[in-house]
Amino acid sequence: MSLFLTRYPASEKVVIDPNELKPKGQVAMDWYVPSPDGKFVAVSLSENGSEDGALYFYDTETGKALPDKIPHVQYPTAGGHVAWAPDGKSVYYTRFPRAGEKPEADLNFYQQLYVHRLGTPESTDQYSIGKDFPRIAEIELETSRDGRWLLATVANGDGGEFAHYVRDLRDANRAIWRQVTHFEDGIKQAAVACDNATLYLRSVKEAPRGKILRLPLEGAATLKDAKIVVPESDAVIENFALTASWLYVSDLVGGPSRLRRFDLAGQNGVELPIPANSGVDAVLPLEDRPDDDRILLLKTSYVEPSAWYLYDPAPGVSGAITKTALARTSPVDFSDIEAVREFAVSKDGTKVPVNILRCKGIKLDGTNPTLLTAYGGYGISLRPEFSYTDRIWFDRGGVMAVANIRGGGEYGEEWHTGGNLTRKQNVFDDFAACARHLIERGYTQPARLAVEGGSNGGLLMGAFLTQHPDLARAVVSHVGIYDMLRVELDPNGAFNVTEFGTVKDPAQFQALYAYSPYHHVVDGTKYPAVFFLAGETDGRVNPANSRKMTARLQAATSSGLPILVRLSSDSGHGMGTALTERIAQQSDVFAFLFDQLGVKAAPHP
C-alpha cells in the first residue's frame, strides 16, 4: 500500500511508498493519520510482516521524513494508534513500556498514551493516560471533526469489552481525562457529534442486536443520563456515523447490510437504497467539511469489485447514491457467477447462513469441487467481499461457500457469545453442519470438498479435521492455534483469554480441553490431506502451533494423504506480508487444492 496526497481539483502524488523503502519489498504501512492541516502525516512502519511498528512523520509536500522517530508504538498484541492535537504540531500516540520500565515479559503489554511534540526528542515525551489500564489494554484514538475532543477507546483484550475516555483539547492541562463508559457497560462504539456537545454510543446492554444512545459531553453527565435515540430492531447495528444533521446507522442482516438515516434525535428514519445482498464495509462523513451532510460509503459484493459511493441526503425522501471514481476494478468478468444464500441446520437446531458462489446453471450432481470457509470468533462478521482470483476456481468448475457461523457478529452479541468461552463447540458444530449441507444439497461430496480458514479460523480447521476427519478431502489452515491449553502462555495469548477462556478457570479448562485440536489427534485415524501455513515473525499466533500440529498428524494419520507445512521467514500473521509472498502463498494453496480434489486445468479461451 502506498500513501497518496489528493487535492481539489483532483490531483495526486505519492507521499510515501513502502515498497521503495529498505529492506525493499519487506516494509509495510500499518496505519497512517494526516495532521489537521494536511501538512504532515504520521505513519507506522514495520518489517517482514512483524507488525512491530515505529512511528514516522512525513512532509506531505516534499515526501521527506522528518527527523522524529518513535519506536514500538504498534505491536500485534495490542495494535497501535495516533491522534493529532489541533495545532498539528504534536500527537498523542500509543506507547509500550521501554526496557527497564517493566519486566521483559511485559514489554509488549501495558499500552499507554504519551504526547510527542514535533522536533523534540522522544525522551522528553509526556505521559497522558494508561497507567491504570489492564495489562491487555488495546487503545484506539479519534478526534472530533473540529479537533476539540479526543476520544480514547480502550479494549480489554480481544473479547469485545470496551471503556471510553474523553478529554477537551482546549484545556491546557493535558492530564485531564474523563471516563464515560466502563468495560461492563456494553458500549461497543462512541463518537462525538458535530455540535461538540454530544456523545453518541452504540450499546448492546440489554439489547444484543444494538441500540444507539445520546449523552451530553458538557457538565457531569454519566451513562445513566444517556437517552436511547435508535432502539434495538430486527437487524444488528454494526456501526454508525454522524454528520451535522443526520445519524447514519449501518445494520447487518445475517451477513448482508442495510443502511438507515435518522435525524440526530433518532426520528424520521428512512432506509437508503443500496443493492440487496451487498455489504457496507464503511460509512464515512466528509471530514474536512463539517457542515456537509453527505457521506461516503464503501459497498462490497461477492460478484463485483468494491467501490466508494457518495450519498446525498438532499434529493427526494431517501436521498441519492452515486458511484465515485474511488472504485476497484477487476481484470476478469464475473457476470456468469451468482451468489445465493442458503441455511444449514446445526446440531442444536440453529439455522446457519451459507453464502454460496457458483456458476449460473450449475448442476447439483455432487461432483463440483467446493471450498468452504468461515471464521467464527470475536464478533467479527463475514460480509460480502470480492476477490478476482476466485475466477481461477470458478473456471475449473469450482463452488465457493462462506458460512456465517456463531462466534461472529452477523446476528448480534448473542450470536457472538453463543460461540465463545465455554460455548465454542457451537462454532465447530455450525461449520460441520454447513459442510453437510453442501453435500446433501448436491453441490459436492466429501472427496471433492475442501475447507479453509485462518487464525481463529485456523483453530476452526483444526477442530473440524479432528472431529470430522471423513467430511472433507482437504484442509488449508493459515496461522492457526491448535494447542488451546498453552495458547495463553504466548504473548498474544493473554489478549485472547476474554474470547477463549483460561485454563485457570475449571469450567473453561474443561471446554478448552474438550476441543483443543492438538490433544484430539488419534493415532491410526484416516485424516484428510492438510496444508498448514505459518509465518516466523507472527506476533499474534506462535508458529510453533503449526509445526507441532504438523508433526503430530504426520505421525498419527493412516490415510496416506499428505500433511504439509509451509513456513515463511518473511511473513507474520498476514498483515504487512509482501505482495510477492502473498502471491507465492496463494499459488501453493491452489496447487494443493487442485491436486487433492482432482481439479483439471481450465480450458484455454
C-alpha positions in Angstrom: 0.0 0.0 0.0 1.2 3.5 -0.9 0.1 6.8 0.6 -1.2 9.4 -1.8 -1.9 13.1 -1.4 -5.1 14.2 -3.2 -6.1 17.8 -3.7 -9.1 19.6 -5.2 -9.3 19.9 -8.2 -8.3 16.3 -8.4 -4.6 15.7 -8.5 -2.4 13.3 -6.5 1.1 12.4 -5.8 2.9 9.8 -3.8 3.9 10.9 -0.3 5.4 7.5 0.8 5.7 4.2 -1.0 6.8 1.5 1.5 7.8 -0.8 -1.4 10.7 1.6 -2.1 11.9 1.6 1.5 14.7 -0.7 2.7 14.6 -3.6 3.0 12.9 -3.3 -0.3 9.6 -5.2 -0.6 9.5 -6.0 3.1 8.3 -2.8 4.7 4.6 -2.4 5.5 2.4 0.5 6.4 0.5 -0.5 9.5 -1.6 2.7 9.5 -1.4 6.4 8.9 -3.1 9.6 10.2 -2.8 13.0 8.5 -2.4 16.2 10.5 -5.5 18.5 10.7 -3.9 21.0 8.2 -2.7 18.2 5.9 0.9 19.3 6.1 2.2 16.2 7.8 1.2 12.5 8.0 2.1 10.2 10.9 2.8 6.7 9.7 3.6 3.4 11.5 6.0 1.2 9.5 7.0 -2.4 10.3 9.2 -5.0 8.6 8.8 -8.6 7.4 5.1 -8.8 8.4 6.1 -8.4 12.1 3.6 -5.6 12.9 6.2 -4.2 15.2 5.8 -0.6 14.1 7.8 2.6 14.6 6.2 6.0 14.2 7.5 8.3 11.4 6.4 11.7 10.2 6.4 12.8 6.6 6.0 16.2 5.0 3.2 15.7 2.5 4.5 18.5 0.2 8.0 17.1 -0.2 7.5 13.4 0.7 10.6 13.7 3.0 10.7 12.1 6.5 11.1 14.4 9.5 13.8 13.6 12.0 11.3 12.4 14.6 11.0 8.7 15.1 9.3 6.8 17.9 9.9 3.1 18.2 7.5 0.4 19.3 4.2 2.3 19.0 2.5 -0.7 17.3 2.7 -4.4 18.1 0.5 -7.5 17.3 -0.6 -7.8 20.9 -2.4 -4.5 21.2 -2.0 -2.8 17.9 -1.3 1.0 18.0 -2.7 4.4 17.1 -2.1 8.1 17.0 -4.1 11.3 17.0 -3.0 14.8 16.2 -3.5 17.8 18.5 -5.5 20.7 16.9 -2.4 22.7 16.2 -0.9 20.0 14.0 2.4 20.2 15.9 2.0 17.4 18.4 0.5 13.9 18.6 -1.0 11.6 21.2 0.4 8.1 20.5 0.3 4.6 21.9 3.4 3.6 23.7 4.6 0.3 25.1 7.0 0.1 28.0 10.7 0.6 27.3 13.4 -1.8 28.6 13.8 -1.3 32.3 10.3 0.1 32.9 8.7 -3.3 33.1 9.9 -6.9 33.2 10.9 -8.3 29.8 7.8 -10.4 29.7 5.6 -7.3 29.9 7.3 -5.1 27.3 4.5 -5.8 24.7 1.7 -5.2 27.2 0.5 -2.2 29.4 -0.1 0.1 26.5 -0.4 3.8 27.5 -0.8 7.2 25.8 2.0 9.7 25.5 2.3 13.1 23.9 5.1 14.0 21.4 5.8 17.4 20.0 7.4 17.5 16.6 11.1 18.5 16.6 11.7 17.3 20.2 13.5 14.2 21.4 11.3 11.2 22.2 12.8 11.0 25.7 11.0 14.3 26.6 7.6 13.0 25.6 4.9 13.4 28.3 2.7 10.7 29.8 -1.0 11.3 29.3 -3.1 8.3 30.4 -3.0 4.5 30.8 -1.2 3.6 34.0 -4.4 2.2 35.4 -5.4 0.3 32.2 -5.4 -3.5 32.2 -2.2 -5.4 31.1 -4.0 -6.4 27.9 -5.4 -2.9 27.1 -5.7 -2.0 23.4 -6.1 1.7 22.7 -7.7 3.4 19.6 -7.9 7.2 19.3 -10.2 9.6 17.5 -10.6 13.4 17.5 -13.8 15.3 16.9 -14.1 16.9 13.5 -13.1 20.3 14.8 -10.3 18.9 16.9 -11.7 19.9 20.2 -12.3 16.5 21.7 -10.0 13.5 21.9 -11.7 10.1 22.4 -9.8 7.0 23.6 -11.4 3.6 23.1 -9.8 1.1 25.4 -10.4 -2.6 24.7 -9.9 -5.2 27.5 -8.1 -7.7 25.2 -9.9 -9.2 22.2 -13.1 -10.3 23.7 -15.3 -7.3 23.0 -15.3 -5.3 26.2 -14.6 -1.5 25.9 -14.1 1.5 28.1 -14.2 5.1 26.7 -12.4 8.2 27.8 -12.6 11.8 26.6 -10.6 15.0 27.1 -11.1 18.6 26.0 -8.0 19.5 24.0 -8.8 23.2 24.5 -7.8 22.6 28.1 -4.1 23.4 28.6 -3.8 20.8 31.3 -3.4 17.7 29.2 -3.6 15.3 32.1 -7.3 15.7 32.5 -9.3 12.8 31.1 -12.9 11.8 31.9 -14.1 8.2 31.8 -17.6 8.0 30.3 -18.0 4.2 30.0 -16.6 1.1 31.7 -15.9 -2.5 30.4 -19.1 -3.8 32.0 -21.3 -1.2 30.3 -21.7 -3.0 27.0 -20.7 0.0 24.9 -19.1 -1.0 21.6 -18.6 2.3 19.8 -18.6 6.0 20.7 -18.4 9.2 18.6 -18.6 12.9 19.2 -21.3 14.7 17.3 -20.6 17.8 15.1 -22.1 20.0 17.8 -19.2 19.1 20.1 -21.6 18.9 22.9 -22.9 15.3 22.5 -21.5 11.8 22.6 -23.3 9.1 20.7 -22.8 5.5 21.8 -23.6 2.0 20.4 -24.7 -0.2 23.2 -25.5 -4.0 23.5 -26.5 -3.7 27.2 -30.0 -5.4 27.4 -30.0 -5.0 23.6 -27.9 -7.8 22.0 -28.6 -6.5 18.4 -27.6 -3.0 19.4 -29.1 0.4 20.2 -27.8 4.0 19.8 -27.6 6.3 22.9 -27.0 10.0 23.2 -25.1 11.5 26.1 -24.3 15.2 26.8 -20.5 15.8 26.9 -20.7 19.1 28.9 -21.1 19.0 32.7 -21.0 15.9 34.8 -23.4 13.7 32.9 -22.9 9.9 33.3 -24.0 6.9 31.3 -27.2 6.8 33.4 -28.1 10.2 31.8 -27.9 8.7 28.3 -31.1 8.6 26.2 -32.0 6.0 23.6 -32.3 7.6 20.1 -32.3 4.4 18.0 -33.8 1.4 19.7 -32.9 -2.3 19.0 -34.5 -3.7 15.9 -34.6 -6.9 13.9 -31.2 -6.1 12.4 -27.8 -5.8 14.1 -26.5 -2.3 14.4 -22.9 -2.7 13.4 -21.7 0.9 13.1 -22.9 4.5 12.9 -21.7 7.8 11.6 -22.6 11.4 12.3 -22.9 14.5 10.1 -24.2 18.0 11.0 -27.8 17.0 10.6 -28.0 13.2 10.3 -27.3 10.0 12.1 -26.4 7.1 9.7 -26.8 3.6 11.0 -25.2 0.6 9.3 -27.0 -2.7 10.0 -26.2 -6.3 9.4 -29.0 -8.7 8.4 -27.2 -12.0 9.0 -24.3 -11.0 6.6 -25.7 -8.6 4.0 -26.0 -4.9 5.0 -28.7 -2.3 5.4 -28.2 1.4 5.8 -30.6 3.7 7.6 -30.7 7.5 8.1 -32.2 9.3 11.1 -32.2 12.9 12.4 -30.0 13.5 15.4 -32.9 12.8 17.7 -33.4 9.3 16.2 -36.6 10.4 14.3 -37.6 10.4 10.7 -35.8 7.2 9.8 -35.5 6.0 6.2 -33.7 3.1 4.6 -31.2 4.0 2.0 -31.3 2.5 -1.5 -28.3 0.1 -1.5 -28.5 -3.1 -3.6 -29.8 -6.3 -2.0 -27.3 -8.9 -0.8 -24.4 -6.4 -0.7 -22.3 -5.2 2.2 -21.5 -1.7 3.5 -17.9 -2.0 4.8 -17.5 1.6 5.9 -19.6 4.8 6.3 -17.5 8.0 6.5 -18.5 11.6 6.8 -16.6 14.2 4.8 -14.1 15.0 7.5 -12.9 18.3 6.0 -16.4 19.7 5.5 -18.2 19.6 8.9 -21.3 21.3 7.6 -21.7 18.8 4.7 -24.4 16.1 5.3 -23.1 13.8 2.6 -21.3 10.6 3.4 -19.0 8.2 1.6 -19.9 4.5 1.9 -17.9 1.5 0.8 -20.2 -1.0 -0.9 -19.0 -4.6 -1.2 -20.3 -7.6 -3.1 -19.4 -11.2 -3.8 -19.5 -10.7 -7.6 -18.4 -7.0 -8.1 -15.3 -5.1 -7.0 -15.8 -2.8 -4.0 -16.4 0.8 -4.7 -16.9 4.0 -2.8 -20.3 5.7 -3.3 -21.3 9.3 -2.3 -24.7 9.6 -0.6 -26.5 12.9 -0.8 -29.5 13.2 1.6 -31.0 16.1 -0.2 -32.8 14.7 -3.3 -36.1 13.0 -2.6 -37.2 11.2 0.6 -34.3 8.7 0.8 -31.6 10.8 -1.0 -29.4 9.7 -3.9 -26.4 7.4 -4.1 -23.8 7.9 -6.9 -20.7 5.9 -7.6 -17.4 7.8 -7.3 -14.1 7.3 -9.1 -12.8 5.5 -6.0 -13.5 2.0 -7.2 -11.5 -1.1 -7.6 -11.5 -2.8 -11.0 -11.3 -6.5 -12.0 -9.2 -7.9 -14.8 -11.8 -10.7 -15.2 -15.6 -10.9 -15.7 -17.9 -12.3 -13.0 -21.2 -11.8 -14.9 -21.7 -15.6 -15.0 -21.3 -16.0 -11.3 -24.2 -15.8 -8.8 -24.3 -15.6 -5.0 -27.2 -17.5 -3.3 -27.9 -17.7 0.4 -29.0 -20.9 2.0 -29.3 -22.1 5.6 -27.8 -25.2 7.2 -29.2 -26.6 10.4 -26.7 -27.0 13.2 -26.6 -29.8 15.8 -28.8 -27.8 18.3 -31.3 -26.8 15.6 -29.8 -23.3 15.0 -30.1 -22.1 11.4 -26.7 -21.0 10.0 -26.4 -18.9 6.8 -24.2 -20.2 4.0 -23.4 -17.9 1.1 -22.7 -19.9 -2.0 -20.9 -18.6 -5.0 -21.5 -20.7 -8.1 -21.6 -20.5 -11.9 -25.1 -19.8 -13.2 -26.8 -23.0 -14.3 -24.5 -25.3 -12.3 -25.5 -28.9 -11.9 -26.1 -30.1 -8.4 -24.8 -33.6 -9.0 -22.4 -33.9 -6.2 -19.3 -33.6 -8.4 -18.3 -30.0 -8.0 -15.0 -29.1 -6.3 -16.1 -27.0 -3.4 -14.2 -24.7 -1.0 -15.9 -23.8 2.3 -14.6 -21.1 4.6 -15.6 -19.4 7.9 -14.2 -17.6 10.9 -16.5 -17.8 13.9 -14.9 -15.6 16.6 -14.5 -12.2 18.3 -17.9 -11.0 17.0 -16.3 -10.5 13.6 -18.8 -10.6 10.7 -18.0 -12.0 7.3 -19.8 -9.6 4.9 -19.8 -9.9 1.1 -16.3 -9.5 -0.3 -14.9 -9.7 -3.9 -11.7 -11.4 -4.9 -10.9 -11.6 -8.6 -8.5 -14.5 -8.0 -11.6 -16.6 -7.2 -12.0 -16.7 -11.0 -9.3 -19.3 -11.1 -11.5 -21.6 -9.0 -14.7 -20.9 -11.0 -13.0 -21.5 -14.3 -12.3 -25.1 -13.1 -15.9 -25.8 -12.2 -15.5 -24.8 -8.6 -18.0 -23.7 -6.0 -17.1 -21.4 -3.1 -19.1 -21.0 0.2 -18.8 -18.6 3.1 -20.5 -19.7 6.3 -21.7 -17.1 8.9 -21.3 -19.3 11.9 -21.7 -18.4 15.6 -18.9 -16.6 17.3 -19.2 -13.9 14.6 -21.4 -10.8 14.9 -23.8 -11.4 12.0 -26.8 -11.7 14.3 -25.6 -9.5 17.2 -24.0 -10.1 20.5 -26.0 -13.3 21.2 -24.6 -14.8 18.0 -21.1 -13.9 19.2 -21.4 -15.1 22.8 -23.1 -18.3 21.5 -19.7 -19.2 20.2 -17.2 -18.0 22.7 -15.7 -19.2 26.0 -17.4 -22.4 27.1 -19.8 -22.3 24.1 -17.0 -22.5 21.5 -18.1 -26.0 20.4 -21.2 -24.4 18.8 -18.8 -22.8 16.2 -17.4 -26.2 15.2 -20.9 -27.8 15.1 -22.2 -24.9 12.9 -19.3 -25.4 10.4 -19.7 -29.1 10.2 -23.4 -28.6 9.5 -22.6 -26.2 6.6 -20.2 -28.8 5.1 -23.0 -31.5 5.4 -25.5 -29.0 3.8 -23.3 -28.6 0.8 -23.1 -32.4 0.4 -26.8 -33.0 1.0 -27.8 -30.3 -1.4 -25.8 -31.9 -4.2 -23.1 -29.3 -4.6 -20.3 -31.7 -3.7 -19.2 -34.9 -1.9 -16.6 -35.4 0.8 -14.0 -36.5 -1.8 -14.4 -33.1 -3.6 -14.8 -30.8 -0.6 -12.1 -28.6 0.9 -12.2 -26.3 3.8 -10.0 -23.2 4.5 -9.6 -20.8 7.4 -7.1 -18.6 9.2 -6.1 -17.5 12.7 -9.2 -18.2 14.8 -10.5 -19.8 11.5 -7.3 -21.9 11.7 -8.4 -23.2 15.1 -11.7 -24.0 13.4 -9.9 -26.0 10.8 -8.0 -27.9 13.5 -11.2 -28.8 15.3 -13.0 -29.7 12.1 -10.4 -32.1 10.9 -10.0 -33.8 14.3 -13.8 -34.0 15.0 -14.9 -34.9 11.4 -11.9 -36.4 9.6 -14.1 -38.1 7.0 -16.2 -35.0 6.0 -13.7 -33.3 3.6 -10.8 -34.4 1.4 -8.5 -31.4 2.0 -7.9 -28.8 4.8 -6.0 -25.5 4.4 -5.2 -23.8 7.7 -3.4 -20.4 7.9 -1.6 -19.2 11.1 -3.9 -21.3 13.3 -4.0 -22.1 17.0 -4.1 -25.8 17.8 -2.9 -26.3 21.4 -5.6 -24.5 23.4 -4.1 -25.4 26.8 -0.9 -23.5 26.2 -2.0 -20.6 24.0 -2.3 -18.1 26.8 1.3 -18.6 27.7 2.3 -16.9 24.4 2.4 -13.1 24.5 -0.7 -12.5 22.4 -2.5 -15.4 24.1 -3.3 -13.3 27.1 -5.3 -11.0 24.9 -7.4 -13.9 23.8 -8.5 -15.0 27.2 -11.6 -12.9 27.1 -12.7 -14.7 24.0 -11.4 -18.3 24.5 -11.2 -18.5 28.3 -8.4 -19.6 30.6 -7.0 -22.9 31.9 -7.1 -21.3 35.3 -10.9 -21.5 35.4 -12.1 -25.1 35.9 -15.1 -24.9 33.6 -13.2 -23.0 30.9 -10.3 -25.5 31.1 -12.8 -28.4 30.5 -14.2 -26.6 27.5 -10.8 -25.8 26.1 -9.5 -29.3 26.5 -12.7 -30.8 25.0 -12.0 -29.3 21.6 -8.2 -28.5 21.6 -7.2 -29.9 18.2 -3.7 -31.0 19.2 -5.0 -33.0 22.1 -7.5 -34.9 20.0 -5.3 -36.3 17.2 -5.8 -40.0 17.4 -3.2 -42.5 16.1 -4.4 -44.6 13.2 -7.1 -42.2 12.1 -7.6 -41.6 8.3 -7.1 -37.8 8.3 -7.7 -35.7 5.2 -4.9 -34.0 3.4 -3.8 -30.9 5.3 -1.8 -27.9 4.4 -0.6 -25.7 7.2 0.8 -22.2 6.6 2.6 -20.1 9.2 5.0 -17.1 9.3 8.1 -16.9 11.6 7.5 -13.3 12.5 3.9 -13.9 13.6 3.3 -11.9 16.9 -0.3 -13.0 17.2 -0.1 -16.8 16.9 3.0 -18.7 17.8 4.1 -20.5 14.6 5.1 -23.4 16.8 1.4 -24.3 16.8 1.6 -25.2 13.1 4.9 -27.1 13.4 3.8 -29.3 16.3 0.4 -30.0 14.8 2.0 -31.0 11.5 4.4 -33.4 13.3 1.5 -34.9 15.4 -0.7 -35.5 12.4 2.1 -36.9 10.2 2.8 -39.5 13.0 -0.9 -40.3 13.5 -2.6 -40.4 10.1 -3.2 -43.7 8.3 -4.9 -42.2 5.2 -1.7 -41.9 3.2 -2.7 -38.3 2.3 -0.1 -35.6 2.7 0.3 -33.5 5.9 2.3 -30.4 4.8 3.5 -27.2 6.4 4.7 -24.1 4.7 6.9 -21.8 6.9 7.8 -18.4 5.7 10.7 -16.4 7.3 9.4 -13.1 5.7 5.8 -13.1 6.9 3.8 -13.0 10.1 0.1 -13.2 10.8 -0.7 -11.9 7.3 -0.8 -8.1 7.9 2.1 -6.5 6.1 3.1 -9.5 4.2 4.8 -8.6 0.9 2.9 -8.9 -2.3 5.4 -11.4 -3.7 5.0 -13.6 -0.6 1.2 -13.4 -0.8 1.2 -14.5 -4.4 3.5 -17.4 -3.6 1.3 -18.5 -0.7 -1.9 -18.4 -2.8 -0.2 -20.2 -5.6 0.8 -23.0 -3.3 -2.7 -23.2 -1.8 -4.3 -23.5 -5.3 -1.8 -26.2 -6.3 -2.6 -28.2 -3.2 -6.3 -27.9 -3.7 -6.2 -28.8 -7.4 -4.0 -31.8 -6.6 -6.2 -33.1 -3.8 -9.6 -32.5 -5.4 -8.6 -33.7 -8.8 -9.2 -30.3 -10.4 -8.1 -30.2 -14.0 -6.6 -27.2 -15.9 -9.1 -24.8 -17.2 -9.7 -24.8 -21.0 -8.0 -22.1 -23.0 -10.3 -19.4 -24.2 
